[in-house]
Amino acid sequence: MSALPQVALAAALRVLVRATDPARREALRQLVIDAGHLPVDSPSGADAVLSDQLQVEGFAPMPEPSPRTLFTPREVEVLAGIGDGLTNKMIARRLAISPHTVKFHVESMLKKLGARTRAEAVAKAREHTLGNTVEF
């Protein structure tokens, strides 16, 4: 055997062929062989999978988070204060916390929402809740 075929065999992929129709599966297996690759029967022995169907495995996509799940309960209270037009100092008095703590919560919410301003944060939070019954 010459060096060229050995190199070709070393580069061959082990391909698992999946198809519901047996004739189609056999045709796909033949394509794999014609391309110089090796069809295999086990997913554990495969380098690649060739399928005639969309196979979605794993986790389902997460739904868009609502502010109730995106924020802590205290952040929701701070957001309600911002929505009422209160300053950090006024929110701090309402919630019996320090203005520094309010500022911390505001910065956290801005990051979570990707907002640059307090008004933008309230608007984005309301966009998330249009279909929900969450009130601020």
Buried (B, 14 or more C-beta within 10 A) or exposed (E): EEEEEEEEEEEBBBBBBBBEEEEEBEEBBEBBEEEEBBBBEEEEEBEEEBEBEEEEEEEEEEEEEBBEEBBEEBBBBBBBBBBEEBEBEBBBBBBEBEBEBBBBBBEBBBEBBEBEEBEEBBEBBBEBBEEEEBEB
